[in-house]
Amino acid sequence: MKRWLTIAVIMLVFYLPEGGLAVEKSDNEHTAPTMPEIVVTGTRYDEEVQNVPANVTIITEEEIKNSGAQNIPELLRMQAGVKVNDINGSRRSYTVDLRGFGETAALNTLVLVDGRRINQADLSGTDWVQIPLDRVERIEIIRGGRGSVLYGDNASGGVINIITKEGDRFKAGLGASTGSYDTYKGDAHVSGSVTNLTYSLSASYLDTEGYRDNSKQEAKDVGLNLSHYATDVLKLNLSTGYHRDETGLPGALKESDFAAGASRRSTINPNDFSETEDSYIKGGSEIFFAGDNVFKFDLAYRERATSSFASFVGGSFMADTEIGTVSASPRLVLKNEFWGVPNTFSVGFDYEDITEDIVNDLTYPPFSSLARFELKRKNYGYYFYDDFQPLSDLSVSMGYRRDWADFDFNAFTALSESVSADEDAFTAGVNYRFIEKSYAYFSFARSFRYPVLDEFFDFTSNSVNSALKPQKSDNYELGLRYFFNAKTYAHLNIFRLDTVDEIYLNPTIEGFGITGNDNLDGETRRDGVEMSINTAFDKWLSLSASYAYTYAKVRGGQFEGKDIPDVPNHQATLGAVFSWQAATLALSGIYIGERPYISDFDNSFDQQNDYLVFNVKLKYPWKMYTFFLDINNITDEEYSEYGVISLFSSPREKAWYPSPERNILAGVRIDF
């Protein structure tokens, strides 16, 4: 913690301005309705959405304000083809699934904050609660595997880039809310600019008992963004954040637990918990030259420490992990014309150095083991990406990445091991614009995913399996976005995703002294259709709807012809925002169809039930105050987003993480 604060102070002093030319921000940073939509995630530079050959969604700041979402995953679950699981029902542990990866969704969806990778090289996935909605300006979703060329690992299902607010004119605000399950939330923010420095500072606090027993959560967050316009050709950026939480882990409830009298809010793991402390700092520079050309360089450091206790039938383990990540990303973007053809060429290099220290105390009477491991990964790769327009309505893009990863597993009581892997990623696509803003596209992408450090290491046996191989996916996309008028458009996307050596938890070997993580011996195929429509009627009503069909099967090997767990064939959303005078009423509905339970690769159990949930949010501004009321699950549906097959019971049986029944949150915001 002291090291993190020291680095933050040094970089803050370095970035403070000493005078100079004040630079006004471009109007493009606050896009007007008549301007084209701009996305940065698909190319790592500003690009019009209609030139990106993928199913792209941009969630604006206004849409965030009007939603009933209390955090980012709840906002994402309203998007076409995005499946969200609140595992514990406590708004603490989420998985966000793009393209039907099921139980490994967190490792196949790359999440960025301002372009900074926040997926850890362990099984923790994305810690969504440390990104408060109040810090978010917009969210960009790029579905499919194109992101592997630009970002490398973890992008097989897609990329979600969360873009935080920069300061502009002075703004400040406070918020407070309370609701079901003894929930209390507070937040504050201030932003603005001083000559050539912009700043944005935010902080939040959450305390809740949670829906279930032993699901109490206390979380604290603070974040800072600075941008210093040193000259008219040089911009310096600094962002930093700190997160701490203490969370109970209620665990799953088995059929036998319910038969013995457990309620939906019960737990059989009253002592399980997790404590996390996470901090990061990122510095960057942008040098503009010869028109729109730019050289960018980002350097970041992240440190995350977790203590957790988990019990299972007959045993338990207490794990302390610390993981530190250093990353650097230089890249060059050249925008020019060749023989009258507009062309944008980018080339870059990404480097990560990750060290995870694990102390794991395993108790499984009469057996017990205390293990200390140091797991390391060095990851580096170069890429190039080119986008050109041979015709005014036609754009063509292509890219290539070469990537390497070196893994070291150092045990203090055994010999060390090392493995290396290297992968290629490439993509090509074409976009054709017709009838003003409407466009069609086709693309292909090869993506990959390395095993994370915790997939090599098994906490239930204190062993390392260095035989795991990287997985590779081929993604095909065909899509159309058609604008009926300026306020109404529909999007249709068809995809196929073929994966070999897919990494998964093999339920047939778990608990027998060797790691349960394995590579599937058969190819997996995911075919799908994603549809959405959005429309608005003046300023009083906007409507949105989406439907996604996913057919996910194992082709060959041990699980030939079986459905992939936790992937529904059908899912749909419906949203409406009504505005009357100053008041706003937002309604949303989410449907998730039947799907196999987690770990049921044999499909030997019946499917988990489908569910339909409705939420509503009422917002009313008055002078400097904004009052709001959120009512979630207004029909009081009893359902479970996350269902598993218990691996440690004999015989194995179905188990659920019950989701909250009807609940409310009410509060007020004060904006100065």
N, C-alpha and C positions, 0 to 999 in steps of 0.2 A: 504493500500500500504506500509506504514512504517513497519507494522508488518511482511509483506511478505519479505521485504528487510532485516529486522533484522534476521529472520529465515534463509534466504539464506546465509548471511554473516557468521553466526555461523556454519552452516553445512559445508560451504566451508572451513573455517579455520580448522574444525575438520578433513576433508578429505585430507588436504594437506599433502604430504609425508614428512617425516623427514629422508629420506635415506632408506636403506634396500635393499632387493634383488629385482633386476629388473626382471620382468617376461615377456617373449616373448609371444605374442598372437599365439594361435593355427592356423595352416593353415586352419582348418575347418571353421574359420570365414569368409574366402574368398574362397568359395567352387569352386574347379576346375571342369571343365566340366565332368571329368571322375569320380568324387565323387558323391555319392548319394545325392539327394535333401534332405535338412534338414528343418523341420518345428517345431516351438515351440508352436504355438497357440493351436494345437489339443490336447496337453497333458500337457502344461505348463512346458515342458522340451524338450531338443533336441531329435527329433525323425525323422526317415526316413519317407518320404511321403508315401511310399508303405506299411507302417504299420498303417496308419490312415484310418479307414473305412468311408471315406467321400469324397466328391468332393472338392479337395484341389487345390488352385492356388497360385503360388508364383510369384510375379512380381519382377524381379531383378533390380539392380541398372542400368545395361546396358539397359534394356528394358525401364526404366524410362527416361533415357537420350535420347533414340531414339524416344520416343513418342512425339506427338504434344501436349500433355497435359500441361496445365498451372497450374493445381492444382490436388489434389488427386482424387476428384470425376470424373474429365474428364479422368483420367487414368483408374478408375474402370469401366466406362461405356463400355469399350472394352472387358470386361470379360464375359464369358458365364453366362447367366441368371441374370446378374446384371443390374437393371434398375435405371437410374439416372435422376432426375428432377432438373433443375436449375429454381427454382420457379419464381424469379423476372427477370431472364434473365440478371443478372448483376454479375454472378459468386460470389454471396455472400451467398444466402440461398439455400442449396442443400438438397435433400432427396436421400438416397441410399437404394434401395429395393432388398433384397434377399428373394426369395421364394414367391413373390406376396402378400405382406401385404398392398400394396396400400397406402392409406392416413396415415396409422400408421406405415409405413416402418421404420421411424427414431426411433421408440420405440421398434421395434422387431429385429433390427440389432445392435449387440453389437460392439462398436468400441473401440479399445485399442491402446495406444501408449506405446511401450515397456512393454506391459502387464498391463499398468495402465488404468483403466476404465475412459473414457472421456464422456460417456453418462451421462447427468445430470439427476437428479430426478425431472425434470420439462419438459415442452413441447418444450424446445429449441432444443432438439435433439443434434446432433453433429455439433460443429462449425468448419467446415472443413477448413475455410480460415486461421485459426491460426496454421495450420500444413504445413509450406512451403515444397515444393518438394525437395528443396536443403538440407533439414535435413534428408531425407528419404534414408535408405540403401536398404530396401526391404519391400514389403507388402505381408502378408499372408491372404488368404481368406479361411475360413472353412464354407462351406454351410451346412445348416441343424441345428437341435437343440441340437447336442452333446455338444455344449459349455455351456449349462446350468449347467451341472454337475460340470464343472471346474470353471465357472465364475458367475453362478447364473442368475440374472434377465437380461432381454432384449435380450437374445440370441436365441429366437425362430426361426428366419430366418437364422441366421448364425453369425459368428464372423469375423471381419476384424481387424487384428493386424498390426499396422504401426511401423516398427522397424527403429529407427533413428541411425545415424552414430556415431561410436566411433572413437576416434583419433587413428592414427597409425603412419606412417611417416608424416612429416610436409607437410601440404597442406594449401593453401590460395587462395582466389579468390574473384572477384567482378563481378557483372552483372548489366546491365542496358538495358531497353527495352522501347519501346513506340509503340503505335498503335491506332486503331480505338477508337472512343468515348473519345478522349483526355486521353488515358490511359498511365500512367507512372509507371514503376516498377523498383525497385532497390534492390539489395541484396549483402551481403558479408558473407564470412565464413572463418574460420581458424581452423585447427585441427592439432593434432600431439601428441607427447608423450615426457615426461621428466622423465628419469629413470623409476620409477614404477607408474607414473601418466599419463593417457591419457586424452585428452580434445578435445572437439568439440564445437565451438561457432559459431552461425549464427544469422543474422539479416536481415529483409526484410521490404520493404515499398511499398505500392500500393496506387495510386491515380487515380481514373477514374470517368468520368461523367456518365458512364453506357449507355446501349443501349436505355433505356427509360427515359422520363422525371422523375425527382425525384428518380433516381437510382444511384446518386452519391455515391461513397464509398471512404473512406480513412482508411487504415489499417496499423498498425505497429506491428511488431513481433520481439521478440528476444528469443533465446533459448540456453541453455548450458547443455552439458553432460560431466560428469567427471567419471572416473573409477580409483580407487586407489588399486593396488595390494600390500596390506600391507605385506603379506607373501606368501609363495607358497601354502597355504591352505585357505587364506582369501582374498576376493575381496570386496571392498566397492564401491558403486555407488551413484551418485548424478545427478539428472536432474532437471532443472527448466526452466520456460518459462513465458513470459509476452505478452499479446495481448491487443490491443485497436483498436476499429474501430468506425466510424460514418457512418451510412448508411441510405439513403433514401428508403422508401418503396412505390413503385408506385402502388401496388395493382392490382387487376384484372380489366379487361375491359369487360363489359357486351355487349350482342347483341344490346341493346338499346343505349349504348354509341357509338358503331360503326355506328348505324343508325343515330345518331345525329351528325356525322362528325368526331369522334375521329379517329386518326391514330394508327398504331401499336405501335408507340413510345409515345403515349399520356398517361396521368394519370388523374384520377379523384380524387386522393388523394395527392395533391401537398404538404401537410404539414405533412404527416406521416413519422416517422423516428424511428430509433433505434440506441442507443449508448451502447457499451459494453466494459467493462474492465475485463479482465480475467487473473489470474495468478495462478501458481501452483509450488509446490516443492515436490520432491520425493527422499527419501533416501532409500538405501537398502544394504544388505550384503549377501554374499554367503560364507558359510563355507564348505569346502570339507573335507571328512574323509573316511577312509577305502576304498580307491580306488575311484570309481566314485560316491559315495554317497555324497549328498549335502543337507544342510539346508539353506533355503532362507527366508529372512524377508524383506518386503517392508512396508514403512510408508510414507503416502502422505497427503498433505493438498492442497485444491484448494478453491479459492475465486472468485466469479463471480458476477458482478453488471451490471444490465441492466436498461436503461430508454427507454421507448418506448411510442409513441403516435400513436393511430390508430383511424380512423374515419369510420363510417358505416352510412347507411341511417337513418337519424334522430338523430344521436348521435355520441359520441366518448368516448374513455377512455385514460387516462394517467396513465401508470403503472411504478412504480419503484420497482425492485426486487433485492434482494441480497441473494445469496445462498452460503453457506460454507460447505465444505465436508472434513471430516477427515476419512481416511481409513487405515487399517492395514491388512497385508496378510502374516502370517507365513506359511511355507510349508516345508515338508520333502520328499526328493526323494531318494529311496533306489534301487540300481541296483545290483542284485546278481543272482546267479544260485541256483535252488533247484532241487536236483536229476538230474543235468545236463541240466535243462530247464532254459534258460535265462528269467529273470523276472524283471520288473520295477514297483515298487509300490510307489505311492505318496499319501500323506495325507496332508490336509491343512485346514485353517480356514480363513474366510474373514469377515471383520467388516467394516461397514460404519455408520457414524453419520452425518446426513444432516439437516441443518436448512435453511429454506427459509423465508425471511421477505418480505412481499408484502404491498405496499401502492398503492391502486387503486382508481383513481378519475373518476367515471362514470358519464357522462352527457347524459341524454336521456329525453329532455324536454317533459313535465314539471317536470320529475323526475330526481333527481341527488343523488349521494351517494358517500361518501368518506369512504373507508374501509381500515382497517389495520389488517393484518393477520400474524401470525407466524405459519408456517407449518413445522413439524418435521417428520423425518423418521430415525429410527434406524434399520439397516439390518445386520444380522449376520447368518453365516451358516458354516457348516463343510462338507468336502467331502473326498472321497478316490477314487482312480483310479488305476487299475492294468492292466498291459500289459505283456503277456507272450507268448513264442514261443515254443509250444510243438513239432513242427517240424521246420526244417530250413527254409521251405518255407511257413509256416503257423503261423500267429499271431492272438491272441485272446485278446480282451480288454473288460473291464467292469468298471462301476463306479456308484457311488451313492452320492447324496447330500441331506442334510436336511437344510432347510432355513426358517428363521423367519423375519418378518418385523413388526415394531410397528410404527403407525402413530398418531400424535397429531396435532389437528387443534385448534389454540388459536386465538379467535377473541377478539378485545379490546372492542367490543360493544355487545357481546353475550356470551353465555355459551360455554365452550370449549368441544371438542369431542375427543375421542380416539378410534381407531380401531386397531386390530391386525390380521395378516394373517401368515400362515405357509404353505410351499409347499415342495414336494419331487420331485427330478429330478433323473433320472437314465438312463443308456445307456449300450448297449452291442453290440459288433461288431466282425467280423471275416474278416481277409485278407488272400488271398492265392496268392502267387507269382508263376508265371509260365513263362517259356521262358525268362530267364534272368530277366530284369527289369519289365516286364509286370505283372499286378496283377488284381485281382477281389476282391470285398468286398460286405458285407451286414451288415447293422446296424439298430438298433432301438434306439430311444431316446425320453424321456419324458422331455419337457421343460415347462417353466412358465414365466409369466410376471405380475408384480404388477402394479397397476395404479400409474402413476407418480403424484407428488403433485399437479400439475396444472390441472390434470384430475379430481381430487376431487374438485378443486376450479374453479369457472366460473367467468371470468373477465367481462362478459356482464350482470351479475346479482348480483355480490358480494355475492355469496353464496357458501356453501360447501355441497357436496353430499357424505356422508360417506358410502353409501350403495354399492359402486362399489366393485366388486369382482375380484380377480386375474384371469387371463386367463391361460389355460393349453393346451398344444399341444402334440400330438404323431406324431413322424416323422419316416418314414421308408425309407431306402436307399438301392439301388442295383446298383452297378457300375463296370466299367471295364476300365482300362487304358492299351492300347496295343502299344508297341513300334515296329514299322516296321523296324527301324534301329536306330542307335545311335542319329540321328538328326530328326526323324519323329515319332510322336506318336499321337494317337487319344484317346479321353476320352468320355465315354458314361455313363450317370447317370440317373436313374429313381427314382422318389421320390413320396411319399404320405404324406401329412401333414394335420392332423385332429385337429381342435381347438374348444374348448368349452369355453363359457363365454368370447368370444373375445370382447375386449374393443374398442369402436368406438364412433364417434360423431353422435348422433342420430338426423337426420335432422327433424324428426317429432315433437320434443319437444323443439328445439332451439328457444330462443327468447320469451319464455312464463314464465320467472321468475324462472326457475329451470335449473340446469346444463344440457347441451346437451350431456355430456358423459355418456355412458350406456354400459351394457353388452348385446351382441346379444342373443336373446332368441332361436336361432337355431345354430347347429353346422356348422362350415365352413370346406370345404374340398378343398385342393389344390393338384392336380395331375400334375406331370410335367416330362419333359424329357429335359436334358441338354447335348449338344454335342459340342465337340471342337476338332480341329486338328491343330497341329503345325509342321512345317517343315523348314529346312534350306538347302540351296545349297552353300556349301563351306562358304565363307565369304561375298559373294556379294548379297545374297538374302535370306530373311526369310519371311515366310508366316504364317498367322494364320486366322482361321475362327471359328465361333461359331453359334449355333442356340439353342434356348430354346422355348419349348412349355409349356404353363401353363394353366390349366383348373381350375379356381377358382370359386366356387359356395357356396351359403348359402343353408344349408340343414335343413329345418324345421323352424318353427317360423314365424315371421312377414314377412320376406323376402324370404320365401321358393322358391328355384329354381332360384334366381336372381344371376347375375354375381357380383363379388366383384369389387367395383370401382377402377379405375386406374391400373388395372392388364390386360395387353395385352395377348392374346393367343399366339402371335408370336413376337419374337424379334431375331435379328441376328447381327453379326459383321463380318467385313472383314478387315484384316490388312496386309500391306506389307512394308518391309524395304529394300531399295536398297542401296548398298554401292559401290562406284566407286572411286578408289584411296582413297582420304581422305574424300570425300563428302558423306553425307547420306541423302536419301530422304525417308520419312515415309508417307505412305498413310493409311487412315482409313475410314471406312464406318460404320454407325450405322443405323439399321432399327428398329423402334418400331411400332407395329401394332395397330389397333383400340382397344379402351378400354373405359369403362364407365367413365363418368365424376365423379370427387370427389363429394361425398355426394349423388350421384344418386343410392342409394340402391334399390329404386323401379324400376330402369332401365326404367324410363318413358321418358327419352330423347334419341335421337339417340346417337351413340357412337362418341367419339372424334377421329378426323382424324389420320391416320397413317402418319409417316414421314420417310424420308431417307436422311441422312446428311453425306457429305464427308468432310474430313479435310486433310490437307497436311502440312508437316514440312520439311524444307530444312536446313541442318546444314553443315557448312564447317569450319574445324579447320585450322588455319595457325599460326605456331609458338606457342606463348602463348595465342593466341586469338581463340575464337570460335564464328563465326557469325551464326545467325539463323533467319529464317523467317517462321512464322506460318500463314497459311490461313485457317480459319475455315468457314464451310458452303460454300464451294467453288462454289456450284451451286446456291447460293442465294435463298435457299428454304425458303418460308414463312410458319412457323409452330409454334406450341405451345407445349412445353413439358408438361405443367401443365394446366389442364382445370377443372373448378369447376362449381357446380350449386350454384348460389347466394342465400343464405338463408334469406337475409334481404330485398329482393325485392318482390314486389307483383304485378303480379304473379312471381314465381320463374323463373329464366332464366339462360341460359348458359353464362359462363364468362371464359376468358382466361388470362393467363400471357404470352404475346407474347415472343418468343425466338429470339435471335439476328439474323439478316441477315448476309450476308458475312462480315467478319471482319478480320483484320490482326494484328499481333504483330511482331515486328522486334527488334533484339537486339544483344548484343555482351557480351561475357564472357571473363574474363581474369583470367587465372589460373597460379599461381606461383609455 
